[in-house]
Amino acid sequence: MTNIPDGYLKDGKGNLVAIANVKQTDLIKDEFVQKACAKALEMQEQLATFKRLLMAEADDFIELLAQEHGVNLGGKKGNTQLRSFDNSLRVNIQTQERIELGPELTIAKDLIDECLDEWTEGGNQNIRAIVSKTFNTDKQGSLNPQRILALRKLEITDESGKWQKAMNIIAESVGVIDSCRFIRFYNTDENGMEHAISLDIAKL
């Protein structure tokens, strides 16, 4: 990181500007933004530590329960729901896997296209539009794995067996990239309604 000489600020283009030449309101704004973001980074680290400690404590408790029942859990912990004794408070811990579809998907797409060609020949093209939309990419050029996997839930009868073969290939193409654990908190108000305890600053 380049050191900035005393009495200067660096602008958005990387140029050094003498503080004496900067408007007072811009200096006040810069000071506020610098201070606010520094505090936000501190709070972010506190929340990250808070999450790690609670996750570890919850895992220790689940491990204790397992030992009571003579079970060796090992590996990654699954989804867990814990309630206070009076049921007014709840903690949910969930593990969500991030998946991607491998190169086999190209083969499955070719089989699906063959099915669509046969089914829509000289007829209604609506089903082609619906299925083809599933393979649309986002702005980053990425496919939506969940949308493609949803095709497997469609009850489609195909005497050629191509559709089912394509669905099997899609299932085989699924690969888990990584996983992320979430912890969420809930409390119950005097009317018995449960509410999430939000740690999202935008919702506070």
NUZA-663555 format. One record per atom (N, C-alpha, C): residue in three letters; x, y, z. Coordinates in pm, whole numbers, plus 50000, padded with zeros to 5 digits. Example, Ala and Ser with C-alpha at 12.3 -4.5 7.8 and 13.67 -1.06 7.14 Angstrom:
<nodes>
ALA513194943150780
ALA512304955050780
ALA513204967050780
SER512854977550708
SER513674989450714
SER512905000350787
</nodes>
This chain:
<nodes>
MET500854988050000
MET500005000050000
MET500885012550000
THR500635022049911
THR501425034249901
THR501135043550017
ASN502195048450082
ASN502025057850191
ASN501605071450136
ILE500655077650205
ILE500185090950164
ILE500885101350251
PRO501575110850190
PRO502295121050268
PRO501345129150356
ASP501875133850466
ASP501075142550553
ASP500605154750476
GLY499355158550501
GLY498815170450437
GLY498185167750302
TYR498075154750267
TYR497495151250138
TYR496415140350154
LEU495525139650058
LEU494555128950045
LEU494655123349904
LYS494335110649889
LYS494325104649756
LYS492895104549704
ASP492705109549581
ASP491345109849525
ASP491025096649455
GLY489835096049395
GLY489365083749332
GLY490195079149214
LYS491005088049157
LYS491855084549043
LYS493275081149086
GLY493485081449218
GLY494815078249269
GLY495745090149277
ASN495235101949250
ASN496075114049256
ASN496135119449399
LEU497285124949435
LEU497435131249566
LEU496935145649558
VAL496075149249652
VAL495505162749655
VAL495805168849791
ALA496335180849792
ALA496635187649918
ALA495335190149994
ILE495355186950124
ILE494165188750206
ILE493685203250202
ALA494635212450188
ALA494275226750183
ALA493405229950062
ASN493465221249959
ASN492685223549838
ASN491375215749835
VAL491065208749944
VAL489845200749951
VAL488775208550028
LYS487555208549976
LYS486455215650043
LYS486225210050183
GLN485845218850274
GLN485625214750412
GLN484545203950421
THR483495205550343
THR482415195550346
THR482895181950298
ASP483815181850199
ASP484355169150152
ASP485235162650258
LEU485945170850334
LEU486775165450443
LEU485915159250552
ILE484825166250585
ILE483905160950688
ILE483265147950640
LYS482855147850514
LYS482255135750457
LYS483235124150458
ASP484485126850418
ASP485495116350414
ASP485755110750554
GLU485825119750652
GLU486075115350789
GLU484945106450839
PHE483705110550808
PHE482555102450850
PHE482575088650787
VAL482805088150655
VAL482785075350584
VAL483905066150635
GLN485095071950654
GLN486225064050704
GLN485895058150842
LYS485335066550929
LYS485005062151065
LYS483885051851064
ALA482835054350984
ALA481695045150979
ALA482105031450928
CYS482905031150822
CYS483325018250765
CYS484275010850858
ALA485115018250930
ALA486015011951027
ALA485205005251137
LYS484175012151186
LYS483315006351289
LYS482544994351235
ALA482114995251108
ALA481374984151047
ALA482264971751036
LEU483534973751001
LEU484464962450993
LEU484694956251130
GLU484764964651234
GLU484894959451370
GLU483674951151408
MET482484956351375
MET481254949251407
MET481164936251328
GLN481614936451203
GLN481614924251121
GLN482464913451186
GLU483634917351235
GLU484524907751300
GLU483904902551429
GLN483234911351503
GLN482564907051626
GLN481464896851596
LEU480694899451490
LEU479624890151452
LEU480204876751406
ALA481324877251332
ALA481964864951286
ALA482434856651405
THR483024863451505
THR483474856551626
THR482274851051703
PHE481234859051714
PHE479974855051780
PHE479424842351716
LYS479414841951581
LYS478904830251510
LYS479774818051536
ARG481084819651527
ARG481994808351548
ARG481834802451687
LEU481764811251788
LEU481644806451925
LEU480334798951948
LEU479224804551896
LEU477934797951915
LEU477874784751840
MET478414784351719
MET478444771951642
MET479214761151719
ALA480364765051772
ALA481194755451845
ALA480474750451970
GLU479794759752040
GLU479064755952161
GLU477904746652128
ALA477194749652019
ALA476084740951978
ALA476594727251937
ASP477714726851864
ASP478294714051823
ASP478724705851944
ASP479284712652046
ASP479674705652168
ASP478464699552237
PHE477344706952237
PHE476134701852299
PHE475604689552225
ILE475584690252091
ILE475124678852012
ILE476034666852033
GLU477324669552044
GLU478284658752070
GLU478014652352206
LEU477664660752304
LEU477334655752438
LEU476104646652432
LEU475084650952358
LEU473884642652342
LEU474224629352277
ALA475084629952176
ALA475474617652106
ALA476204608152199
GLN477084613552284
GLN477814605152378
GLN476884598652478
GLU475844606052518
GLU474864600352612
GLU474184588052553
HIS474034588252420
HIS473374577052353
HIS474384567352291
GLY475654569152323
GLY476674560052274
GLY476914560852125
VAL476744572752069
VAL476924574551924
VAL478124583651900
ASN478954579851804
ASN480084588151764
ASN479724595351635
LEU479464608251644
LEU479004615751528
LEU480094616851422
GLY481194623651456
GLY482264625451359
GLY481804633651240
GLY482744638451159
GLY482394645551036
GLY481634658351064
LYS480964663150961
LYS480244675850970
LYS478904673951039
LYS478504683851115
LYS477214683551184
LYS476104687451086
GLY474924681651108
GLY473794684451020
GLY472954695951072
ASN471694696451027
ASN470784706951070
ASN470304704151212
THR470194714751290
THR469834713351431
THR468844724251471
GLN467864720551553
GLN466914730251608
GLN466904728651758
LEU467164739551829
LEU467224739251975
LEU466234749352031
ARG465514745552136
ARG464524754352199
ARG464844756252347
SER464434767852397
SER464544770352541
SER463534761552614
PHE463694760452746
PHE462824751552824
PHE461354755452812
ASP461084768652801
ASP459684773152790
ASP459214774352645
ASN460054770152551
ASN459714770352407
ASN459544784352349
SER459934794652423
SER459744808252372
SER460904812952284
LEU462014805952291
LEU463204809452213
LEU463664797452132
ARG464164800252013
ARG464604789251925
ARG465874793351852
VAL466774783751838
VAL467994785551759
VAL468024774851651
ASN468164779151528
ASN468264769951415
ASN469664770451357
ILE470264758851337
ILE471554758051270
ILE471364749351146
GLN471704754851032
GLN471494747750905
GLN472774747750823
THR472954736850750
THR474074735650657
THR473524735550516
GLN474004744650434
GLN473544745450295
GLN474714742850202
GLU474524733150114
GLU475574729750019
GLU475454738049892
ARG476574742349841
ARG476594749449712
ARG477004739449605
ILE476134737749507
ILE476374727449407
ILE476594733649269
GLU477204725849183
GLU477324729649043
GLU477104717148958
LEU476734719148834
LEU476484708048743
LEU477664706548649
GLY478144694248635
GLY479344691448558
GLY479114691148407
PRO480144687448331
PRO480074687448184
PRO479064677448128
GLU478634667848211
GLU477624658348166
GLU476324665348127
LEU476144677448181
LEU474914684948155
LEU474714687348006
THR475814688947932
THR475714691147787
THR475044679447718
ILE475394667347763
ILE474794655247705
ILE473314654647738
ALA472984657747864
ALA471584657747906
ALA470784667947826
LYS471364679547802
LYS470674690047726
LYS470414685447583
ASP471354678347522
ASP471164673247386
ASP470004663347382
LEU469924654547482
LEU468834644847488
LEU467494651847507
ILE467484661947592
ILE466254669547615
ILE465804676447486
ASP466764682047413
ASP466434688647286
ASP465854678647186
GLU466384666447186
GLU465844656047096
GLU464404653047133
CYS464134652147262
CYS462764649647308
CYS461844661047264
LEU462294673247283
LEU461484684747246
LEU461224685247096
ASP462234681647017
ASP462054681446871
ASP460954671646832
GLU460944660046899
GLU459944649746867
GLU458554653846916
TRP458494659547036
TRP457194662747094
TRP456534674947030
THR457324684246981
THR456754696746930
THR456724697446778
GLU457094686746713
GLU457104686846566
GLU455704689646512
GLY455554701046446
GLY454274704846388
GLY453214708046490
GLY453634710046617
GLY452634712446720
GLY452974724346808
ASN452434723946931
ASN452584734947025
ASN454034736247072
GLN454554748547066
GLN455954750947105
GLN456084755647250
ASN454974756047323
ASN455014761347459
ASN455944753347550
ILE455874740147539
ILE456704731847627
ILE458184734247599
ARG458534736847472
ARG459924739747440
ARG460374752747508
ALA459504762747503
ALA459834775647564
ALA460034774147715
ILE459154766147777
ILE459224764347923
ILE460494757047963
VAL460794745947895
VAL461964738047930
VAL463254745447894
SER463264751947779
SER464464759047735
SER464814770447831
LYS463794776647891
LYS464024787547985
LYS464824782748106
THR464674769948136
THR465394764148249
THR466904765348232
PHE467344765248107
PHE468774765548079
PHE469294779648050
ASN468464789848074
ASN468934803548059
ASN469994806748164
THR470974814848127
THR472034818548220
THR471774832548277
ASP472434835248390
ASP472314848448451
ASP473334858048389
LYS473484869748447
LYS474384879948391
LYS475834875348393
GLN476164866348484
GLN477534861148492
GLN477744849048402
GLY476674845248328
GLY476784833848240
GLY476644820448310
SER476114820648433
SER475964808348511
SER474544802948502
LEU474454789748503
LEU473154783148505
LEU472634782548648
ASN471324780648662
ASN470724779048793
ASN470534764148819
PRO471404757848901
PRO471314743348924
PRO469964738948977
GLN469374746649070
GLN468114742649130
GLN466994742149026
ARG467014751648934
ARG465994752148830
ARG466114739948738
ILE467354736248706
ILE467574724648619
ILE467204711748691
LEU467574710648818
LEU467234698648895
LEU465734697048911
ALA465004708248907
ALA463544707748919
ALA462904700248803
LEU463614699248689
LEU463084691648575
LEU462834677148612
ARG463614671948707
ARG463504657848745
ARG462184654948817
LYS461534665548866
LYS460264663648936
LYS459074663248842
LEU459294666848715
LEU458204666648619
LEU457804652248587
GLU456524649748586
GLU456024636348553
GLU455814635448402
ILE456854631248333
ILE456824630448187
ILE457044615948144
THR456134611048062
THR456254597448008
THR456834598247867
ASP457954591447848
ASP458634591547719
ASP459014577247682
GLU458334571947582
GLU458554557947544
GLU459974555347495
SER460624565447441
SER461994563647391
SER463004562247504
GLY462634566747623
GLY463534566047738
GLY464564577147742
LYS464524586047643
LYS465534596747637
LYS465394606647753
TRP464134609947784
TRP463914619647891
TRP464454614448023
GLN464104601948056
GLN464564596248183
GLN466084595048186
LYS466654591648070
LYS468114590748063
LYS468744604448088
ALA468134614848031
ALA468634628448052
ALA468544632348199
MET467434628448264
MET467274631648406
MET468304624448491
ASN468614612048456
ASN469634604448529
ASN471014610848513
ILE471294615648392
ILE472584622148367
ILE472684635148447
ILE471574642548454
ILE471574654948533
ILE471894651848679
ALA471274641148731
ALA471514637248871
ALA472984633748893
GLU473574626948794
GLU474984622848806
GLU475934634648791
SER475464645448730
SER476344656948705
SER476494666048826
VAL475684663548930
VAL475704672349047
VAL476984670449127
GLY477644681449155
GLY478844681249239
GLY478744691849346
VAL479154688349468
VAL479124697849580
VAL480444705449583
ILE480364718749568
ILE481564727149570
ILE482024729549714
ASP481104734149796
ASP481404736749936
ASP480084737550012
SER480164740350138
SER478954741750219
SER479134753450315
CYS478014759050356
CYS478034770450447
CYS477024767950559
ARG477414771150681
ARG476514769050795
ARG475914782450837
PHE474614781950865
PHE473884793850907
PHE473334791651048
ILE473284802251125
ILE472634801551256
ILE471614812851262
ARG470394809351300
ARG469304819151306
ARG468624818251442
PHE468074829551485
PHE467494830551619
PHE466044835251611
TYR465214830151701
TYR463784833551700
TYR463294835251843
ASN462354844651860
ASN461684845751989
ASN460184846651968
THR459434843952073
THR457974843852067
THR457424855452149
ASP456524863352088
ASP455984874852159
ASP454834870652251
GLU454234880752318
GLU453164877852415
GLU451914872052351
ASN451794873352218
ASN450634867752148
ASN450904853852090
GLY452084848552122
GLY452414835152074
GLY452954834851932
MET453224846651874
MET453764847251739
MET455294846951744
GLU455864838351660
GLU457314837051657
GLU457914846851556
HIS459014853151594
HIS459674862851506
HIS461164860051501
ALA461744862451385
ALA463184861051370
ALA463874872651441
ILE464964869751511
ILE465794880151571
ILE466824884151466
SER466574895351402
SER467404899251288
SER468724905551333
LEU469804901251269
LEU471114907451289
LEU471524915151164
ASP470574916851073
ASP470804924450950
ASP470554939150982
ILE471614947250975
ILE471494961351014
ILE470454968750931
ALA470204964250808
ALA469224970950722
ALA467804968850773
LYS467604958650858
LYS466264955650908
LYS466034960651050
LEU467034967051107
LEU466914971751245
LEU466384985951250
</nodes>
